[in-house]
Amino acid sequence: MTEPAGRGIAGIPPGLVDPVIEILGASSSPVRRRILLEELERRGHRISLAGVNRILQHLNLSGRTVETPDGVRLRPRGESPAPRRAV
């Protein structure tokens, strides 16, 4: 399970991170946010686009996903995250 027990993402119902990872993992190409939202709804998960954005931000910050102009994809195993820039 991806989500720590008893903890989730603020404003996101528990149990939505794993379906997002499953959808991204099943796609051979980057997935646009709107398509991800539609697929979650098709699977019975009601969530706003803002909620999808929070999940994707969480996954990106934890190094699980890569965002490209074409959409979001899972980071391949062994690919290291880009170094973070100091703010």
Stockholm file with secondary structure:
# STOCKHOLM 1.0

chainA/1-87         MTEPAGRGIAGIPPGLVDPVIEILGASSSPVRRRILLEELERRGHRISLAGVNRILQHLNLSGRTVETPDGVRLRPRGESPAPRRAV
#=GR chainA/1-87 SS CCSCTTCCCTTSCTTCHHHHHHHHHHCSSCBCHHHHHHHHHHTTCCCCHHHHHHHHHHHHHTTSEEEETTEEEECCTTCCCCCCCCC
#=GC SS_cons        CCSCTTCCCTTSCTTCHHHHHHHHHHCSSCBCHHHHHHHHHHTTCCCCHHHHHHHHHHHHHTTSEEEETTEEEECCTTCCCCCCCCC
//
